[in-house]
């Protein structure tokens, strides 16, 4: 078999041209497309990594912000609870203060009523005792009440203890004004003379006296000079009665204030009889 070298050479040349053409117009565009795709994919992957990193960063920031928010919320809730507790305690204290103020006002009002009642009782008792004593002395001793009061007062002047007598004597000696004798009634001349004689004899001197009627001296006689006083009146006998009545009302008032819902829980002690003593 004979080899046609011309044909072989032509075919080889054609093959080389075909290879060059394929490489030039087929393989290179394909390779370039593959490279471009690989680059695009790499860019997309890089962009995805970047976005993933940004998303992770945002998630971390979000978690940090949530943590800070939770801490702030807890702090605000705690502060609000403390403020509410303080406000509650303030309201409770204010309510207690208002209650104490109301209680004090009620106690003052009750004390005022007590004082007025005690004063009314004292005045009523004095008037009643005055009338009873006047009638009793008039009926039994055939002596007017005024005369009996004058006798008692004169005897009181004569029976002064040494200390009181010395004080009264100094007052009479140092006074530029006459001694003032006040009585609830107009003293008859003989009683005025008896009082004058009792003072003159007690202090061994002529004592200047000014007599005066006064409704403030209830059924009695009062001598005042330079700040010193000698007195006898039914008011002195009623002083203890007034004190006893006042104490009784005080006990009842305290029981009413402390136990308003059960006023019978505290019982007032029985008042003792007033001692019948004169006052000076």
C-alpha positions in Angstrom: 0.0 0.0 0.0 1.4 3.3 -1.1 1.3 6.3 1.3 0.3 9.6 -0.2 2.4 12.0 1.8 0.8 15.0 0.3 -2.6 13.9 1.6 -1.1 13.1 5.0 0.5 16.6 5.1 -2.7 18.3 4.0 -4.7 16.4 6.6 -2.2 17.3 9.3 -2.3 20.9 8.3 -6.1 20.9 8.3 -6.0 19.3 11.8 -3.7 21.9 13.1 -5.9 24.7 11.7 -8.9 23.0 13.2 -7.2 22.9 16.6 -6.2 26.5 16.4 -9.7 27.5 15.4 -11.2 25.5 18.2 -8.8 27.0 20.7 -9.3 30.5 19.3 -13.0 30.6 18.8 -14.4 27.9 21.2 -12.2 26.9 24.1 -11.1 30.5 25.0 -14.6 32.0 25.2 -15.7 28.9 27.2 -12.7 29.3 29.6 -13.3 33.0 29.8 -16.9 32.4 30.6 -15.9 29.8 33.2 -13.4 32.2 34.8 -16.0 35.0 34.8 -18.5 32.7 36.4 -16.0 31.6 39.0 -15.2 35.2 39.8 -18.9 36.0 40.0 -19.5 33.1 42.3 -16.5 34.1 44.4 -17.7 37.7 44.6 -21.2 36.5 45.6 -19.7 34.2 48.2 -17.5 37.1 49.5 -20.6 39.3 49.5 -22.6 36.6 51.3 -19.8 36.3 53.9 -19.8 40.1 54.4 -23.5 40.1 54.8 -23.3 37.2 57.2 -20.7 39.0 59.2 -22.8 42.2 59.2 -25.9 40.1 60.2 -23.9 38.5 63.0 -22.7 41.9 64.1 -26.2 43.3 64.1 -27.4 40.2 66.0 -24.7 40.8 68.6 -25.7 44.5 68.8 -29.3 43.6 69.1 -28.6 41.1 71.9 -26.4 43.7 73.7 -29.2 46.3 73.3 -31.7 43.8 74.7 -29.5 43.1 77.6 -29.0 46.8 78.3 -32.8 47.3 77.9 -33.5 44.4 80.3 -31.1 45.9 82.9 -32.6 49.4 82.5 -36.1 47.9 82.7 -35.2 46.0 85.9 -33.6 49.2 87.4 -36.7 51.3 86.4 -39.0 48.7 87.9 -37.0 48.6 91.1 -36.9 52.3 91.3 -40.7 52.5 90.7 -41.3 49.9 93.3 -39.1 51.8 95.8 -40.9 55.1 95.0 -44.3 53.4 95.3 -43.2 52.0 98.7 -41.9 55.4 99.9 -45.1 57.1 98.6 -47.2 54.4 100.4 -45.3 54.9 103.6 -45.7 58.7 103.2 -49.4 58.4 102.8 -49.6 56.1 105.8 -47.6 58.5 107.9 -49.7 61.4 106.7 -52.9 59.5 107.5 -51.6 58.7 111.0 -50.6 62.4 111.4 -54.1 63.5 110.3 -55.7 61.0 112.6 -53.6 62.2 115.5 -54.5 65.8 114.7 -58.1 64.9 114.5 -57.8 63.0 117.8 -56.1 66.0 119.4 -58.8 68.3 118.1 -61.5 66.1 119.5 -59.6 65.9 122.8 -59.3 69.7 122.9 -63.0 70.1 122.1 -63.9 67.5 124.7 -61.6 69.2 127.2 -63.2 72.6 126.5 -66.6 71.0 127.0 -65.3 69.5 130.2 -64.1 72.9 131.5 -67.3 74.6 130.6 -69.3 71.8 132.2 -67.1 71.9 135.4 -67.5 75.7 135.5 -71.3 75.5 135.1 -71.5 72.7 137.8 -69.2 74.8 140.1 -71.3 77.9 139.7 -74.6 76.0 140.1 -73.2 74.3 143.2 -72.0 77.6 144.7 -75.4 79.2 144.1 -77.2 76.3 145.6 -74.8 76.0 148.6 -75.2 79.8 149.1 -79.0 79.6 149.2 -79.0 76.5 151.3 -76.5 77.9 153.8 -78.3 81.2 154.0 -81.6 79.4 154.7 -80.1 77.0 157.2 -78.3 79.6 159.2 -81.4 81.8 159.2 -83.7 79.0 160.2 -81.5 77.3 162.8 -79.3 80.0 164.3 -81.5 83.0 163.7 -78.4 84.7 162.4 -78.1 86.0 158.8 -75.5 84.4 156.6 -73.7 87.6 156.2 -73.2 88.0 160.0 -72.0 84.4 160.3 -69.5 84.9 157.4 -68.2 88.1 159.1 -67.7 86.2 162.4 -65.8 83.4 160.7 -63.6 85.9 158.8 -62.8 87.9 162.0 -61.8 84.7 163.8 -59.6 83.7 160.9 -57.8 87.1 161.1 -57.2 86.5 164.8 -56.0 82.9 164.3 -53.4 83.5 161.5 -50.3 81.3 161.9 -47.1 83.3 162.7 -45.6 83.0 159.2 -48.7 84.2 157.4 -49.2 86.9 160.1 -45.7 88.2 159.5 -46.1 88.3 155.8 -49.4 90.2 156.1 -47.9 92.5 158.7 -45.0 93.4 156.3 -47.5 94.0 153.5 -49.7 96.3 155.7 -46.6 98.2 156.8 -45.1 98.7 153.3 -48.4 99.4 151.5 -49.1 103.0 150.6 -52.8 102.1 150.0 -55.3 101.0 152.6 -56.1 97.3 152.9 -59.0 96.4 150.7 -61.8 94.3 152.2 -64.2 93.0 149.6 -67.4 91.1 150.3 -70.4 89.8 148.2 -72.7 91.8 150.4 -72.7 95.2 152.2 -71.2 94.6 155.7 -73.1 96.1 158.5 -71.3 98.6 160.7 -70.7 96.3 163.6 -69.0 93.7 161.4 -66.8 96.4 159.8 -65.9 97.5 163.3 -65.1 93.9 164.3 -62.8 93.4 161.3 -61.1 96.7 162.1 -60.6 95.7 165.7 -59.3 92.3 164.8 -56.6 93.8 162.5 -55.7 96.5 165.0 -55.3 94.0 167.8 -53.4 91.5 165.7 -50.8 94.0 164.4 -50.9 96.4 167.4 -51.5 99.4 165.1 -54.4 101.3 163.5 -54.8 99.6 160.1 -56.3 101.6 157.3 -59.2 99.6 155.6 -61.3 100.2 152.6 -64.5 98.2 152.4 -66.0 97.3 149.0 -68.8 95.1 147.6 -67.9 92.6 144.9 -69.9 89.9 143.2 -66.7 88.0 142.4 -66.4 87.0 146.1 -69.2 84.4 146.4 -70.6 84.3 149.9 -67.4 85.4 151.7 -65.0 88.1 152.6 -61.5 88.8 151.1 -58.7 91.1 152.4 -55.9 92.0 150.0 -53.0 94.3 150.6 -49.7 94.6 148.6 -50.0 91.2 147.0 -51.0 89.3 150.2 -54.5 87.9 150.6 -56.7 86.5 153.5 -60.0 85.2 152.4 -62.9 83.0 153.5 -65.8 82.1 151.2 -68.0 79.2 150.3 -65.9 79.1 147.1 -63.1 77.6 149.2 -65.3 74.8 150.3 -66.3 74.1 146.7 -62.7 74.1 145.4 -62.2 70.4 146.3 -65.6 69.6 144.8 -64.7 71.4 141.6 -61.4 69.5 141.5 -63.1 66.2 142.1 -65.7 66.9 139.4 -62.8 67.9 137.0 -60.9 64.7 137.7 -64.0 62.7 137.2 -64.6 64.3 133.8 -60.9 63.9 132.9 -61.2 60.1 133.5 -64.4 59.8 131.5 -62.9 61.9 128.7 -59.8 59.8 128.6 -61.8 56.6 128.5 -64.0 58.0 125.7 -60.9 59.0 123.6 -59.0 55.8 124.1 -62.0 53.5 123.7 -64.7 55.3 121.7 -66.3 52.1 120.6 -66.7 50.8 124.1 -67.0 53.6 126.6 -67.8 51.2 129.5 -64.4 49.6 129.4 -62.9 52.3 131.6 -64.7 53.2 134.8 -64.0 56.4 136.7 -63.1 56.1 140.3 -65.6 57.2 142.9 -64.8 60.8 143.9 -63.8 61.4 147.5 -65.8 63.9 149.5 -64.3 67.4 149.3 -62.5 68.6 152.4 -64.1 71.6 153.9 -61.2 73.9 154.3 -60.7 77.6 153.8 -58.2 79.1 151.3 -55.7 81.8 151.8 
